[in-house]
Amino acid sequence: MPTPTAKPAAKPATTPTVFVVDDDDGVRESLRWLLESVGHPVRVFRNGREFLDGYDADQPGCLLLDVRMPLMGGFELQEVLRTNNPALPILFLTGHGTIPMSVRAMRSGAFDFIEKPFSDQALLDRVQDAVNRAAELHRQQRHSHSINQLLALLSPREREVLDLLIDGLSSREIGVELGISKKTVEVHRCHIREKLGIGSVAELVRLVLNNPER
């Protein structure tokens, strides 16, 4: 049988890892072999508790997760991750799936719910989709972090002026809104441009509106 192939994707700055959480030794190693055969970095864990103890939240990736495991099952781990790391796509793999279980998983934000037995190629395709999503979420988070670092350089008054600029107010209107002169507003606008390293109002608006956390 030919080796399965994954969908091509642009390589992100930080290569996402596929995390496998399953209490069955054979399943873990089988999935590791399959995923590594197409170039995915893989880490395996026996249960949800072991995963949380060894997981670095700054590492982008996706999670292949069994439902029934000792110490911490799949749904319990999903609830923890919904709060602590909602950007980690989760694909449930189970040999005992039911419609209510699938509905529960998807309503709680799962990327997919896959029942065993499954096609190797179909699984690889869905993993690649999840990896692509993880890479994009990681890029957005890094971009947002960079913008927030720049915005943190502004004084409280400068941030007030910026917010009103984003709302489309002119310098005169901002002065009236804040009870300061138009000239003072212009000074604040100059400081904002210098601190953020931008040269126009259009760039300023684009910078802030492109922040996913706005």
Disulfide bonds with the S-S distance in Angstrom:
none
